[in-house]
């Protein structure tokens, strides 16, 4: 009996190979603060489902799909949570501002959801348009159009300075 290649690999190797990619996707979808939680939830779900993953599956696409769904769950949950206190305690060491990241994040947030998802999944996760179509609930043609429109809109927003 031949064991499928991806099942023969320990899950730790899957995390090592795809962890940075999943973090980029999570960070783009939910922001820097909540990305770690989305990443953890993604790999927790993936670990539970990994033994049932069919042989020959696209592990990268599978993980990005899980990350996308966990990010949506996290955003929905955040909308139901109460607002945090207005005054926060002083931080021992403030994090230096990352202006380029903040500007890009603001521009991504300004895009319509389908365009934002298509851009993130195409250019950060390097998914094919067919895979993006699956993740976004459409098809490859619509995903290609959304990605192209999203990039065009990002260029406009970023050329103006701040969205």
C-alpha positions as CSV (number, residue, x, y, z in Angstrom):
1,X,0.0,0.0,0.0
2,X,1.5,3.3,-1.0
3,X,1.0,6.3,1.3
4,X,0.2,9.6,-0.5
5,X,3.2,12.0,-0.4
6,X,1.5,14.8,1.6
7,X,0.3,12.4,4.3
8,X,3.7,10.9,4.6
9,X,5.1,14.3,5.5
10,X,4.8,15.3,9.2
11,X,2.4,18.2,9.8
12,X,5.3,20.2,11.2
13,X,6.8,20.2,7.7
14,X,3.6,21.6,6.3
15,X,3.6,24.4,8.9
16,X,7.3,25.2,8.2
17,X,6.8,25.3,4.4
18,X,3.5,27.3,4.4
19,X,3.5,29.1,7.7
20,X,4.9,32.4,6.4
21,X,2.5,32.4,3.4
22,X,-0.5,31.8,5.7
23,X,0.7,34.6,8.0
24,X,0.9,37.1,5.1
25,X,-2.6,36.2,4.0
26,X,-3.9,36.5,7.6
27,X,-2.1,39.8,8.1
28,X,-3.6,41.2,4.9
29,X,-7.1,40.0,5.7
30,X,-7.3,40.9,9.4
31,X,-4.4,43.3,10.1
32,X,-1.2,43.0,12.1
33,X,-2.8,42.8,15.5
34,X,-5.2,39.8,14.8
35,X,-3.0,38.0,12.3
36,X,-1.4,35.7,14.9
37,X,-4.8,34.5,16.1
38,X,-6.0,33.8,12.6
39,X,-2.8,32.0,11.8
40,X,-3.1,29.8,14.9
41,X,-6.8,29.0,14.2
42,X,-5.9,28.1,10.6
43,X,-3.3,25.6,11.5
44,X,-5.4,24.2,14.4
45,X,-8.2,23.4,11.9
46,X,-5.7,22.2,9.3
47,X,-4.1,19.8,11.9
48,X,-7.5,18.3,12.7
49,X,-8.4,17.9,9.0
50,X,-5.0,16.9,7.6
51,X,-5.5,13.1,8.0
52,X,-8.6,13.4,5.8
53,X,-7.0,15.5,3.1
54,X,-7.3,13.6,-0.2
55,X,-4.1,12.5,-1.9
56,X,-2.9,14.9,-4.5
57,X,-4.6,17.9,-2.9
58,X,-3.1,21.4,-3.2
59,X,-2.0,21.9,0.3
60,X,-1.1,25.6,-0.2
61,X,-4.5,26.4,-1.7
62,X,-6.2,24.3,1.1
63,X,-4.4,26.3,3.8
64,X,-5.2,29.7,2.2
65,X,-8.9,28.7,2.0
66,X,-8.9,27.8,5.7
67,X,-7.1,31.1,6.5
68,X,-9.6,33.0,4.5
69,X,-12.5,31.4,6.4
70,X,-10.8,31.9,9.8
71,X,-10.2,35.6,8.9
72,X,-13.9,36.0,8.0
73,X,-14.9,34.3,11.3
74,X,-12.5,36.6,13.2
75,X,-13.8,39.8,11.5
76,X,-17.4,38.7,12.3
77,X,-16.5,38.0,15.9
78,X,-14.8,41.3,16.3
79,X,-17.9,43.1,15.1
80,X,-19.8,41.5,18.0
81,X,-17.3,42.2,20.7
82,X,-17.5,45.3,22.9
83,X,-15.2,48.3,22.2
84,X,-12.0,48.3,24.2
85,X,-11.2,51.0,26.7
86,X,-10.2,54.4,25.3
87,X,-7.2,54.9,27.5
88,X,-4.5,52.2,27.3
89,X,-1.5,51.8,29.6
90,X,1.8,53.1,28.3
91,X,3.9,50.5,26.4
92,X,7.4,49.8,27.6
93,X,8.8,49.9,24.1
94,X,6.6,51.4,21.4
95,X,6.6,49.6,18.1
96,X,8.2,51.7,15.3
97,X,5.7,52.8,12.7
98,X,5.8,51.0,9.4
99,X,4.5,53.7,7.1
100,X,4.7,51.6,3.9
101,X,2.8,48.7,5.5
102,X,0.2,51.1,7.0
103,X,-0.3,52.9,3.7
104,X,-0.7,49.6,1.8
105,X,-3.0,48.2,4.4
106,X,-5.2,51.3,4.3
107,X,-5.4,51.1,0.5
108,X,-6.3,47.4,0.6
109,X,-9.0,48.1,3.2
110,X,-10.4,50.7,0.8
111,X,-10.9,48.1,-2.0
112,X,-14.2,46.3,-2.4
113,X,-14.2,42.8,-0.7
114,X,-13.9,40.7,-3.9
115,X,-11.0,42.9,-5.3
116,X,-9.2,42.9,-1.9
117,X,-9.5,39.1,-1.6
118,X,-8.4,38.5,-5.2
119,X,-5.3,40.8,-4.8
120,X,-4.3,39.2,-1.5
121,X,-4.7,35.7,-2.7
122,X,-3.0,36.3,-6.1
123,X,-0.1,38.4,-5.1
124,X,0.5,37.4,-1.4
125,X,-0.5,33.8,-1.6
126,X,0.4,33.2,-5.2
127,X,-2.8,31.2,-5.9
128,X,-4.0,30.6,-9.4
129,X,-7.1,32.4,-10.6
130,X,-9.0,29.1,-10.5
131,X,-8.1,28.6,-6.8
132,X,-9.0,32.3,-6.1
133,X,-12.3,31.8,-7.7
134,X,-13.0,28.8,-5.4
135,X,-12.0,30.7,-2.3
136,X,-14.1,33.7,-3.2
137,X,-17.1,31.7,-4.4
138,X,-16.8,32.6,-8.1
139,X,-14.8,31.4,-11.1
140,X,-11.3,32.0,-12.6
141,X,-12.5,34.6,-15.0
142,X,-14.2,36.7,-12.3
143,X,-11.1,36.2,-10.1
144,X,-8.8,37.5,-12.8
145,X,-11.1,40.5,-13.4
146,X,-11.3,41.3,-9.6
147,X,-7.5,41.0,-9.3
148,X,-6.9,43.3,-12.3
149,X,-9.5,45.9,-11.0
150,X,-8.0,45.6,-7.5
151,X,-4.5,46.4,-8.7
152,X,-5.7,49.3,-10.8
153,X,-7.6,50.7,-7.9
154,X,-4.6,50.2,-5.6
155,X,-2.4,52.1,-8.0
156,X,-4.9,55.0,-8.0
157,X,-5.2,55.0,-4.2
158,X,-1.4,54.8,-3.6
159,X,-0.6,57.4,-6.2
160,X,-2.9,59.9,-4.3
161,X,-0.8,59.3,-1.1
162,X,-3.3,58.2,1.5
163,X,-6.6,56.5,0.7
